Amino acid sequence: MSRKESLSQFIQQIHGRPVVVKLVSGVDYRGVLSCLDGYMNIALEQTEEYINGQLKNKYGDTFIRGNNVLYISTQKRRGV
């Protein structure tokens, strides 16, 4: 399996699931992944913003421009 295929499978697996998006600034956004494009532009639902590990804001829908993204990781569902 090529690296491109494994990345595509990962994206398919996490679509609609809780994720953590870490920005190059150090800010974390946690929410449900609703969209991700080839430029790493990300749309999240039920988004929470964390700065230095502390919850700062809650948003409904959020769009994050891809050039700000350091990484995306899966997150365990809250309350499960």
PDB file with one MODEL, atoms N, CA, C and O in Angstrom:
MODEL        1
ATOM      1  N   MET A   1       0.852  -1.172   0.000  1.00  0.00           N
ATOM      2  CA  MET A   1       0.000   0.000   0.000  1.00  0.00           C
ATOM      3  C   MET A   1       0.898   1.235   0.000  1.00  0.00           C
ATOM      4  O   MET A   1       1.841   1.332   0.784  1.00  0.00           O
ATOM      5  N   SER A   2       0.589   2.174  -0.889  1.00  0.00           N
ATOM      6  CA  SER A   2       1.390   3.383  -0.969  1.00  0.00           C
ATOM      7  C   SER A   2       1.029   4.348   0.157  1.00  0.00           C
ATOM      8  O   SER A   2      -0.009   4.214   0.805  1.00  0.00           O
ATOM      9  N   ARG A   3       1.894   5.307   0.369  1.00  0.00           N
ATOM     10  CA  ARG A   3       1.668   6.310   1.410  1.00  0.00           C
ATOM     11  C   ARG A   3       0.407   7.125   1.117  1.00  0.00           C
ATOM     12  O   ARG A   3      -0.347   7.468   2.027  1.00  0.00           O
ATOM     13  N   LYS A   4       0.188   7.430  -0.168  1.00  0.00           N
ATOM     14  CA  LYS A   4      -0.990   8.201  -0.568  1.00  0.00           C
ATOM     15  C   LYS A   4      -2.275   7.420  -0.274  1.00  0.00           C
ATOM     16  O   LYS A   4      -3.268   7.994   0.172  1.00  0.00           O
ATOM     17  N   GLU A   5      -2.248   6.114  -0.527  1.00  0.00           N
ATOM     18  CA  GLU A   5      -3.417   5.272  -0.245  1.00  0.00           C
ATOM     19  C   GLU A   5      -3.690   5.202   1.256  1.00  0.00           C
ATOM     20  O   GLU A   5      -4.845   5.264   1.677  1.00  0.00           O
ATOM     21  N   SER A   6      -2.639   5.073   2.065  1.00  0.00           N
ATOM     22  CA  SER A   6      -2.848   4.984   3.508  1.00  0.00           C
ATOM     23  C   SER A   6      -3.369   6.303   4.066  1.00  0.00           C
ATOM     24  O   SER A   6      -4.193   6.299   4.981  1.00  0.00           O
ATOM     25  N   LEU A   7      -2.903   7.434   3.532  1.00  0.00           N
ATOM     26  CA  LEU A   7      -3.411   8.741   3.957  1.00  0.00           C
ATOM     27  C   LEU A   7      -4.882   8.885   3.583  1.00  0.00           C
ATOM     28  O   LEU A   7      -5.682   9.381   4.376  1.00  0.00           O
ATOM     29  N   SER A   8      -5.236   8.457   2.390  1.00  0.00           N
ATOM     30  CA  SER A   8      -6.627   8.517   1.942  1.00  0.00           C
ATOM     31  C   SER A   8      -7.523   7.666   2.832  1.00  0.00           C
ATOM     32  O   SER A   8      -8.630   8.081   3.175  1.00  0.00           O
ATOM     33  N   GLN A   9      -7.059   6.494   3.202  1.00  0.00           N
ATOM     34  CA  GLN A   9      -7.833   5.619   4.095  1.00  0.00           C
ATOM     35  C   GLN A   9      -7.994   6.248   5.472  1.00  0.00           C
ATOM     36  O   GLN A   9      -9.070   6.172   6.065  1.00  0.00           O
ATOM     37  N   PHE A  10      -6.929   6.873   5.990  1.00  0.00           N
ATOM     38  CA  PHE A  10      -6.996   7.538   7.287  1.00  0.00           C
ATOM     39  C   PHE A  10      -8.051   8.642   7.260  1.00  0.00           C
ATOM     40  O   PHE A  10      -8.854   8.755   8.186  1.00  0.00           O
ATOM     41  N   ILE A  11      -8.052   9.445   6.216  1.00  0.00           N
ATOM     42  CA  ILE A  11      -9.021  10.539   6.102  1.00  0.00           C
ATOM     43  C   ILE A  11     -10.440   9.992   6.053  1.00  0.00           C
ATOM     44  O   ILE A  11     -11.336  10.544   6.691  1.00  0.00           O
ATOM     45  N   GLN A  12     -10.658   8.912   5.301  1.00  0.00           N
ATOM     46  CA  GLN A  12     -11.980   8.293   5.239  1.00  0.00           C
ATOM     47  C   GLN A  12     -12.412   7.764   6.600  1.00  0.00           C
ATOM     48  O   GLN A  12     -13.589   7.853   6.950  1.00  0.00           O
ATOM     49  N   GLN A  13     -11.486   7.218   7.366  1.00  0.00           N
ATOM     50  CA  GLN A  13     -11.808   6.652   8.669  1.00  0.00           C
ATOM     51  C   GLN A  13     -12.171   7.722   9.692  1.00  0.00           C
ATOM     52  O   GLN A  13     -13.025   7.486  10.546  1.00  0.00           O
ATOM     53  N   ILE A  14     -11.541   8.895   9.622  1.00  0.00           N
ATOM     54  CA  ILE A  14     -11.788   9.915  10.647  1.00  0.00           C
ATOM     55  C   ILE A  14     -12.895  10.892  10.278  1.00  0.00           C
ATOM     56  O   ILE A  14     -13.316  11.687  11.119  1.00  0.00           O
ATOM     57  N   HIS A  15     -13.371  10.852   9.048  1.00  0.00           N
ATOM     58  CA  HIS A  15     -14.453  11.757   8.641  1.00  0.00           C
ATOM     59  C   HIS A  15     -15.688  11.510   9.504  1.00  0.00           C
ATOM     60  O   HIS A  15     -16.158  10.377   9.609  1.00  0.00           O
ATOM     61  N   GLY A  16     -16.212  12.571  10.124  1.00  0.00           N
ATOM     62  CA  GLY A  16     -17.382  12.450  10.987  1.00  0.00           C
ATOM     63  C   GLY A  16     -17.052  12.037  12.413  1.00  0.00           C
ATOM     64  O   GLY A  16     -17.956  11.799  13.214  1.00  0.00           O
ATOM     65  N   ARG A  17     -15.770  11.950  12.737  1.00  0.00           N
ATOM     66  CA  ARG A  17     -15.344  11.532  14.073  1.00  0.00           C
ATOM     67  C   ARG A  17     -14.627  12.679  14.786  1.00  0.00           C
ATOM     68  O   ARG A  17     -14.163  13.619  14.140  1.00  0.00           O
ATOM     69  N   PRO A  18     -14.537  12.604  16.103  1.00  0.00           N
ATOM     70  CA  PRO A  18     -13.823  13.649  16.858  1.00  0.00           C
ATOM     71  C   PRO A  18     -12.321  13.639  16.544  1.00  0.00           C
ATOM     72  O   PRO A  18     -11.696  12.580  16.491  1.00  0.00           O
ATOM     73  N   VAL A  19     -11.763  14.816  16.340  1.00  0.00           N
ATOM     74  CA  VAL A  19     -10.344  14.972  16.047  1.00  0.00           C
ATOM     75  C   VAL A  19      -9.772  16.142  16.840  1.00  0.00           C
ATOM     76  O   VAL A  19     -10.501  16.994  17.348  1.00  0.00           O
ATOM     77  N   VAL A  20      -8.453  16.152  16.929  1.00  0.00           N
ATOM     78  CA  VAL A  20      -7.711  17.289  17.471  1.00  0.00           C
ATOM     79  C   VAL A  20      -6.879  17.847  16.327  1.00  0.00           C
ATOM     80  O   VAL A  20      -6.155  17.108  15.660  1.00  0.00           O
ATOM     81  N   VAL A  21      -6.983  19.154  16.100  1.00  0.00           N
ATOM     82  CA  VAL A  21      -6.184  19.826  15.083  1.00  0.00           C
ATOM     83  C   VAL A  21      -5.228  20.762  15.815  1.00  0.00           C
ATOM     84  O   VAL A  21      -5.660  21.696  16.492  1.00  0.00           O
ATOM     85  N   LYS A  22      -3.937  20.511  15.678  1.00  0.00           N
ATOM     86  CA  LYS A  22      -2.907  21.344  16.314  1.00  0.00           C
ATOM     87  C   LYS A  22      -2.393  22.321  15.270  1.00  0.00           C
ATOM     88  O   LYS A  22      -1.994  21.921  14.176  1.00  0.00           O
ATOM     89  N   LEU A  23      -2.405  23.602  15.613  1.00  0.00           N
ATOM     90  CA  LEU A  23      -1.897  24.629  14.709  1.00  0.00           C
ATOM     91  C   LEU A  23      -0.434  24.928  14.993  1.00  0.00           C
ATOM     92  O   LEU A  23       0.070  24.623  16.075  1.00  0.00           O
ATOM     93  N   VAL A  24       0.247  25.525  14.019  1.00  0.00           N
ATOM     94  CA  VAL A  24       1.649  25.879  14.198  1.00  0.00           C
ATOM     95  C   VAL A  24       1.823  26.900  15.327  1.00  0.00           C
ATOM     96  O   VAL A  24       2.912  27.015  15.888  1.00  0.00           O
ATOM     97  N   SER A  25       0.778  27.630  15.661  1.00  0.00           N
ATOM     98  CA  SER A  25       0.820  28.604  16.758  1.00  0.00           C
ATOM     99  C   SER A  25       0.752  27.938  18.127  1.00  0.00           C
ATOM    100  O   SER A  25       0.994  28.591  19.142  1.00  0.00           O
ATOM    101  N   GLY A  26       0.423  26.633  18.169  1.00  0.00           N
ATOM    102  CA  GLY A  26       0.310  25.913  19.423  1.00  0.00           C
ATOM    103  C   GLY A  26      -1.120  25.760  19.913  1.00  0.00           C
ATOM    104  O   GLY A  26      -1.363  25.042  20.883  1.00  0.00           O
ATOM    105  N   VAL A  27      -2.070  26.417  19.265  1.00  0.00           N
ATOM    106  CA  VAL A  27      -3.484  26.322  19.644  1.00  0.00           C
ATOM    107  C   VAL A  27      -4.050  24.999  19.151  1.00  0.00           C
ATOM    108  O   VAL A  27      -3.739  24.559  18.044  1.00  0.00           O
ATOM    109  N   ASP A  28      -4.885  24.362  19.976  1.00  0.00           N
ATOM    110  CA  ASP A  28      -5.575  23.120  19.604  1.00  0.00           C
ATOM    111  C   ASP A  28      -7.042  23.422  19.346  1.00  0.00           C
ATOM    112  O   ASP A  28      -7.667  24.197  20.071  1.00  0.00           O
ATOM    113  N   TYR A  29      -7.580  22.803  18.310  1.00  0.00           N
ATOM    114  CA  TYR A  29      -9.023  22.830  18.069  1.00  0.00           C
ATOM    115  C   TYR A  29      -9.505  21.390  18.122  1.00  0.00           C
ATOM    116  O   TYR A  29      -8.929  20.508  17.485  1.00  0.00           O
ATOM    117  N   ARG A  30     -10.556  21.162  18.880  1.00  0.00           N
ATOM    118  CA  ARG A  30     -11.125  19.819  19.012  1.00  0.00           C
ATOM    119  C   ARG A  30     -12.572  19.874  18.549  1.00  0.00           C
ATOM    120  O   ARG A  30     -13.346  20.726  18.985  1.00  0.00           O
ATOM    121  N   GLY A  31     -12.922  18.958  17.664  1.00  0.00           N
ATOM    122  CA  GLY A  31     -14.282  18.927  17.147  1.00  0.00           C
ATOM    123  C   GLY A  31     -14.484  17.733  16.243  1.00  0.00           C
ATOM    124  O   GLY A  31     -13.631  16.851  16.147  1.00  0.00           O
ATOM    125  N   VAL A  32     -15.622  17.718  15.583  1.00  0.00           N
ATOM    126  CA  VAL A  32     -15.979  16.627  14.673  1.00  0.00           C
ATOM    127  C   VAL A  32     -15.596  17.038  13.259  1.00  0.00           C
ATOM    128  O   VAL A  32     -16.033  18.079  12.767  1.00  0.00           O
ATOM    129  N   LEU A  33     -14.782  16.221  12.611  1.00  0.00           N
ATOM    130  CA  LEU A  33     -14.305  16.524  11.258  1.00  0.00           C
ATOM    131  C   LEU A  33     -15.441  16.402  10.257  1.00  0.00           C
ATOM    132  O   LEU A  33     -16.023  15.330  10.090  1.00  0.00           O
ATOM    133  N   SER A  34     -15.753  17.512   9.591  1.00  0.00           N
ATOM    134  CA  SER A  34     -16.819  17.453   8.585  1.00  0.00           C
ATOM    135  C   SER A  34     -16.268  17.529   7.168  1.00  0.00           C
ATOM    136  O   SER A  34     -16.917  17.071   6.228  1.00  0.00           O
ATOM    137  N   CYS A  35     -15.067  18.106   7.000  1.00  0.00           N
ATOM    138  CA  CYS A  35     -14.509  18.211   5.655  1.00  0.00           C
ATOM    139  C   CYS A  35     -13.004  18.433   5.739  1.00  0.00           C
ATOM    140  O   CYS A  35     -12.511  19.115   6.637  1.00  0.00           O
ATOM    141  N   LEU A  36     -12.287  17.847   4.791  1.00  0.00           N
ATOM    142  CA  LEU A  36     -10.840  18.013   4.687  1.00  0.00           C
ATOM    143  C   LEU A  36     -10.490  17.936   3.213  1.00  0.00           C
ATOM    144  O   LEU A  36     -10.864  16.981   2.532  1.00  0.00           O
ATOM    145  N   ASP A  37      -9.764  18.949   2.708  1.00  0.00           N
ATOM    146  CA  ASP A  37      -9.413  18.918   1.285  1.00  0.00           C
ATOM    147  C   ASP A  37      -7.918  18.657   1.097  1.00  0.00           C
ATOM    148  O   ASP A  37      -7.186  18.459   2.067  1.00  0.00           O
ATOM    149  N   GLY A  38      -7.484  18.658  -0.140  1.00  0.00           N
ATOM    150  CA  GLY A  38      -6.097  18.361  -0.473  1.00  0.00           C
ATOM    151  C   GLY A  38      -5.097  19.394   0.007  1.00  0.00           C
ATOM    152  O   GLY A  38      -3.897  19.121   0.030  1.00  0.00           O
ATOM    153  N   TYR A  39      -5.556  20.561   0.386  1.00  0.00           N
ATOM    154  CA  TYR A  39      -4.690  21.612   0.910  1.00  0.00           C
ATOM    155  C   TYR A  39      -4.669  21.615   2.436  1.00  0.00           C
ATOM    156  O   TYR A  39      -4.108  22.523   3.049  1.00  0.00           O
ATOM    157  N   MET A  40      -5.281  20.599   3.051  1.00  0.00           N
ATOM    158  CA  MET A  40      -5.402  20.479   4.503  1.00  0.00           C
ATOM    159  C   MET A  40      -6.306  21.547   5.103  1.00  0.00           C
ATOM    160  O   MET A  40      -6.248  21.794   6.307  1.00  0.00           O
ATOM    161  N   ASN A  41      -7.153  22.193   4.276  1.00  0.00           N
ATOM    162  CA  ASN A  41      -8.193  23.055   4.820  1.00  0.00           C
ATOM    163  C   ASN A  41      -9.179  22.143   5.531  1.00  0.00           C
ATOM    164  O   ASN A  41      -9.559  21.096   5.008  1.00  0.00           O
ATOM    165  N   ILE A  42      -9.594  22.548   6.729  1.00  0.00           N
ATOM    166  CA  ILE A  42     -10.388  21.673   7.582  1.00  0.00           C
ATOM    167  C   ILE A  42     -11.653  22.385   8.026  1.00  0.00           C
ATOM    168  O   ILE A  42     -11.618  23.556   8.405  1.00  0.00           O
ATOM    169  N   ALA A  43     -12.765  21.675   7.976  1.00  0.00           N
ATOM    170  CA  ALA A  43     -14.019  22.168   8.546  1.00  0.00           C
ATOM    171  C   ALA A  43     -14.374  21.253   9.714  1.00  0.00           C
ATOM    172  O   ALA A  43     -14.409  20.030   9.578  1.00  0.00           O
ATOM    173  N   LEU A  44     -14.638  21.877  10.872  1.00  0.00           N
ATOM    174  CA  LEU A  44     -15.006  21.138  12.073  1.00  0.00           C
ATOM    175  C   LEU A  44     -16.378  21.588  12.548  1.00  0.00           C
ATOM    176  O   LEU A  44     -16.784  22.726  12.312  1.00  0.00           O
ATOM    177  N   GLU A  45     -17.082  20.696  13.212  1.00  0.00           N
ATOM    178  CA  GLU A  45     -18.344  21.002  13.872  1.00  0.00           C
ATOM    179  C   GLU A  45     -18.134  20.813  15.366  1.00  0.00           C
ATOM    180  O   GLU A  45     -17.235  20.080  15.778  1.00  0.00           O
ATOM    181  N   GLN A  46     -18.962  21.473  16.187  1.00  0.00           N
ATOM    182  CA  GLN A  46     -18.894  21.347  17.650  1.00  0.00           C
ATOM    183  C   GLN A  46     -17.464  21.588  18.139  1.00  0.00           C
ATOM    184  O   GLN A  46     -16.914  20.788  18.894  1.00  0.00           O
ATOM    185  N   THR A  47     -16.879  22.688  17.704  1.00  0.00           N
ATOM    186  CA  THR A  47     -15.466  22.965  17.922  1.00  0.00           C
ATOM    187  C   THR A  47     -15.194  23.646  19.262  1.00  0.00           C
ATOM    188  O   THR A  47     -15.933  24.528  19.699  1.00  0.00           O
ATOM    189  N   GLU A  48     -14.119  23.210  19.891  1.00  0.00           N
ATOM    190  CA  GLU A  48     -13.627  23.831  21.117  1.00  0.00           C
ATOM    191  C   GLU A  48     -12.190  24.277  20.869  1.00  0.00           C
ATOM    192  O   GLU A  48     -11.401  23.549  20.266  1.00  0.00           O
ATOM    193  N   GLU A  49     -11.855  25.478  21.338  1.00  0.00           N
ATOM    194  CA  GLU A  49     -10.512  26.022  21.186  1.00  0.00           C
ATOM    195  C   GLU A  49      -9.768  25.916  22.519  1.00  0.00           C
ATOM    196  O   GLU A  49     -10.264  26.368  23.551  1.00  0.00           O
ATOM    197  N   TYR A  50      -8.590  25.323  22.488  1.00  0.00           N
ATOM    198  CA  TYR A  50      -7.768  25.163  23.688  1.00  0.00           C
ATOM    199  C   TYR A  50      -6.446  25.899  23.496  1.00  0.00           C
ATOM    200  O   TYR A  50      -5.751  25.708  22.498  1.00  0.00           O
ATOM    201  N   ILE A  51      -6.114  26.741  24.468  1.00  0.00           N
ATOM    202  CA  ILE A  51      -4.837  27.435  24.473  1.00  0.00           C
ATOM    203  C   ILE A  51      -4.108  27.039  25.754  1.00  0.00           C
ATOM    204  O   ILE A  51      -4.637  27.199  26.854  1.00  0.00           O
ATOM    205  N   ASN A  52      -2.897  26.524  25.603  1.00  0.00           N
ATOM    206  CA  ASN A  52      -2.119  26.017  26.739  1.00  0.00           C
ATOM    207  C   ASN A  52      -2.918  24.999  27.550  1.00  0.00           C
ATOM    208  O   ASN A  52      -2.834  24.970  28.778  1.00  0.00           O
ATOM    209  N   GLY A  53      -3.689  24.170  26.861  1.00  0.00           N
ATOM    210  CA  GLY A  53      -4.442  23.108  27.513  1.00  0.00           C
ATOM    211  C   GLY A  53      -5.731  23.538  28.185  1.00  0.00           C
ATOM    212  O   GLY A  53      -6.437  22.703  28.751  1.00  0.00           O
ATOM    213  N   GLN A  54      -6.055  24.828  28.135  1.00  0.00           N
ATOM    214  CA  GLN A  54      -7.271  25.324  28.771  1.00  0.00           C
ATOM    215  C   GLN A  54      -8.305  25.710  27.718  1.00  0.00           C
ATOM    216  O   GLN A  54      -7.986  26.347  26.714  1.00  0.00           O
ATOM    217  N   LEU A  55      -9.550  25.311  27.969  1.00  0.00           N
ATOM    218  CA  LEU A  55     -10.656  25.653  27.079  1.00  0.00           C
ATOM    219  C   LEU A  55     -10.865  27.158  27.088  1.00  0.00           C
ATOM    220  O   LEU A  55     -11.063  27.758  28.145  1.00  0.00           O
ATOM    221  N   LYS A  56     -10.821  27.773  25.895  1.00  0.00           N
ATOM    222  CA  LYS A  56     -10.992  29.229  25.789  1.00  0.00           C
ATOM    223  C   LYS A  56     -12.302  29.623  25.125  1.00  0.00           C
ATOM    224  O   LYS A  56     -12.943  30.585  25.549  1.00  0.00           O
ATOM    225  N   ASN A  57     -12.710  28.894  24.090  1.00  0.00           N
ATOM    226  CA  ASN A  57     -13.932  29.222  23.345  1.00  0.00           C
ATOM    227  C   ASN A  57     -14.582  27.960  22.808  1.00  0.00           C
ATOM    228  O   ASN A  57     -13.939  26.925  22.637  1.00  0.00           O
ATOM    229  N   LYS A  58     -15.889  28.079  22.545  1.00  0.00           N
ATOM    230  CA  LYS A  58     -16.638  27.024  21.859  1.00  0.00           C
ATOM    231  C   LYS A  58     -17.291  27.656  20.638  1.00  0.00           C
ATOM    232  O   LYS A  58     -17.833  28.759  20.704  1.00  0.00           O
ATOM    233  N   TYR A  59     -17.228  26.938  19.525  1.00  0.00           N
ATOM    234  CA  TYR A  59     -17.795  27.402  18.265  1.00  0.00           C
ATOM    235  C   TYR A  59     -18.692  26.313  17.697  1.00  0.00           C
ATOM    236  O   TYR A  59     -18.511  25.135  18.003  1.00  0.00           O
ATOM    237  N   GLY A  60     -19.647  26.697  16.882  1.00  0.00           N
ATOM    238  CA  GLY A  60     -20.461  25.713  16.173  1.00  0.00           C
ATOM    239  C   GLY A  60     -19.642  25.092  15.061  1.00  0.00           C
ATOM    240  O   GLY A  60     -19.101  23.996  15.211  1.00  0.00           O
ATOM    241  N   ASP A  61     -19.553  25.798  13.939  1.00  0.00           N
ATOM    242  CA  ASP A  61     -18.772  25.347  12.791  1.00  0.00           C
ATOM    243  C   ASP A  61     -17.519  26.202  12.679  1.00  0.00           C
ATOM    244  O   ASP A  61     -17.549  27.409  12.920  1.00  0.00           O
ATOM    245  N   THR A  62     -16.417  25.558  12.309  1.00  0.00           N
ATOM    246  CA  THR A  62     -15.128  26.248  12.220  1.00  0.00           C
ATOM    247  C   THR A  62     -14.424  25.833  10.940  1.00  0.00           C
ATOM    248  O   THR A  62     -14.463  24.668  10.545  1.00  0.00           O
ATOM    249  N   PHE A  63     -13.781  26.799  10.297  1.00  0.00           N
ATOM    250  CA  PHE A  63     -12.952  26.524   9.122  1.00  0.00           C
ATOM    251  C   PHE A  63     -11.522  26.894   9.473  1.00  0.00           C
ATOM    252  O   PHE A  63     -11.258  28.000   9.946  1.00  0.00           O
ATOM    253  N   ILE A  64     -10.600  25.970   9.243  1.00  0.00           N
ATOM    254  CA  ILE A  64      -9.184  26.201   9.526  1.00  0.00           C
ATOM    255  C   ILE A  64      -8.409  26.086   8.221  1.00  0.00           C
ATOM    256  O   ILE A  64      -8.476  25.074   7.524  1.00  0.00           O
ATOM    257  N   ARG A  65      -7.680  27.139   7.912  1.00  0.00           N
ATOM    258  CA  ARG A  65      -6.887  27.151   6.680  1.00  0.00           C
ATOM    259  C   ARG A  65      -5.702  26.195   6.823  1.00  0.00           C
ATOM    260  O   ARG A  65      -5.028  26.172   7.853  1.00  0.00           O
ATOM    261  N   GLY A  66      -5.463  25.423   5.791  1.00  0.00           N
ATOM    262  CA  GLY A  66      -4.487  24.345   5.833  1.00  0.00           C
ATOM    263  C   GLY A  66      -3.060  24.746   6.138  1.00  0.00           C
ATOM    264  O   GLY A  66      -2.327  23.968   6.749  1.00  0.00           O
ATOM    265  N   ASN A  67      -2.637  25.946   5.729  1.00  0.00           N
ATOM    266  CA  ASN A  67      -1.246  26.326   5.973  1.00  0.00           C
ATOM    267  C   ASN A  67      -0.961  26.589   7.448  1.00  0.00           C
ATOM    268  O   ASN A  67       0.199  26.762   7.825  1.00  0.00           O
ATOM    269  N   ASN A  68      -1.995  26.624   8.293  1.00  0.00           N
ATOM    270  CA  ASN A  68      -1.819  26.807   9.730  1.00  0.00           C
ATOM    271  C   ASN A  68      -1.758  25.492  10.498  1.00  0.00           C
ATOM    272  O   ASN A  68      -1.465  25.486  11.693  1.00  0.00           O
ATOM    273  N   VAL A  69      -2.033  24.380   9.823  1.00  0.00           N
ATOM    274  CA  VAL A  69      -2.168  23.081  10.494  1.00  0.00           C
ATOM    275  C   VAL A  69      -0.811  22.406  10.664  1.00  0.00           C
ATOM    276  O   VAL A  69      -0.059  22.239   9.704  1.00  0.00           O
ATOM    277  N   LEU A  70      -0.514  22.023  11.902  1.00  0.00           N
ATOM    278  CA  LEU A  70       0.693  21.253  12.191  1.00  0.00           C
ATOM    279  C   LEU A  70       0.389  19.762  12.053  1.00  0.00           C
ATOM    280  O   LEU A  70       1.132  19.026  11.405  1.00  0.00           O
ATOM    281  N   TYR A  71      -0.738  19.316  12.685  1.00  0.00           N
ATOM    282  CA  TYR A  71      -1.153  17.927  12.532  1.00  0.00           C
ATOM    283  C   TYR A  71      -2.623  17.756  12.905  1.00  0.00           C
ATOM    284  O   TYR A  71      -3.235  18.622  13.529  1.00  0.00           O
ATOM    285  N   ILE A  72      -3.163  16.615  12.503  1.00  0.00           N
ATOM    286  CA  ILE A  72      -4.516  16.197  12.865  1.00  0.00           C
ATOM    287  C   ILE A  72      -4.385  14.829  13.517  1.00  0.00           C
ATOM    288  O   ILE A  72      -3.675  13.959  13.013  1.00  0.00           O
ATOM    289  N   SER A  73      -5.069  14.643  14.636  1.00  0.00           N
ATOM    290  CA  SER A  73      -5.073  13.327  15.267  1.00  0.00           C
ATOM    291  C   SER A  73      -6.489  12.982  15.717  1.00  0.00           C
ATOM    292  O   SER A  73      -7.332  13.857  15.914  1.00  0.00           O
ATOM    293  N   THR A  74      -6.720  11.696  15.871  1.00  0.00           N
ATOM    294  CA  THR A  74      -8.031  11.264  16.334  1.00  0.00           C
ATOM    295  C   THR A  74      -8.157  11.521  17.828  1.00  0.00           C
ATOM    296  O   THR A  74      -7.163  11.607  18.549  1.00  0.00           O
ATOM    297  N   GLN A  75      -9.378  11.639  18.267  1.00  0.00           N
ATOM    298  CA  GLN A  75      -9.669  11.911  19.672  1.00  0.00           C
ATOM    299  C   GLN A  75     -10.721  10.941  20.124  1.00  0.00           C
ATOM    300  O   GLN A  75     -11.655  10.649  19.378  1.00  0.00           O
ATOM    301  N   LYS A  76     -10.591  10.428  21.340  1.00  0.00           N
ATOM    302  CA  LYS A  76     -11.620   9.547  21.865  1.00  0.00           C
ATOM    303  C   LYS A  76     -12.894  10.355  22.070  1.00  0.00           C
ATOM    304  O   LYS A  76     -12.853  11.528  22.442  1.00  0.00           O
ATOM    305  N   ARG A  77     -14.016   9.711  21.822  1.00  0.00           N
ATOM    306  CA  ARG A  77     -15.295  10.376  21.982  1.00  0.00           C
ATOM    307  C   ARG A  77     -15.500  10.786  23.446  1.00  0.00           C
ATOM    308  O   ARG A  77     -15.185  10.038  24.371  1.00  0.00           O
ATOM    309  N   ARG A  78     -16.030  11.983  23.619  1.00  0.00           N
ATOM    310  CA  ARG A  78     -16.290  12.477  24.964  1.00  0.00           C
ATOM    311  C   ARG A  78     -17.473  11.730  25.565  1.00  0.00           C
ATOM    312  O   ARG A  78     -18.460  11.459  24.881  1.00  0.00           O
ATOM    313  N   GLY A  79     -17.366  11.407  26.824  1.00  0.00           N
ATOM    314  CA  GLY A  79     -18.481  10.778  27.516  1.00  0.00           C
ATOM    315  C   GLY A  79     -18.649   9.305  27.225  1.00  0.00           C
ATOM    316  O   GLY A  79     -19.672   8.722  27.583  1.00  0.00           O
ATOM    317  N   VAL A  80     -17.666   8.684  26.580  1.00  0.00           N
ATOM    318  CA  VAL A  80     -17.757   7.253  26.264  1.00  0.00           C
ATOM    319  C   VAL A  80     -16.729   6.495  27.048  1.00  0.00           C
ATOM    320  O   VAL A  80     -16.637   5.273  26.927  1.00  0.00           O
TER     321      VAL A  80
ENDMDL
END
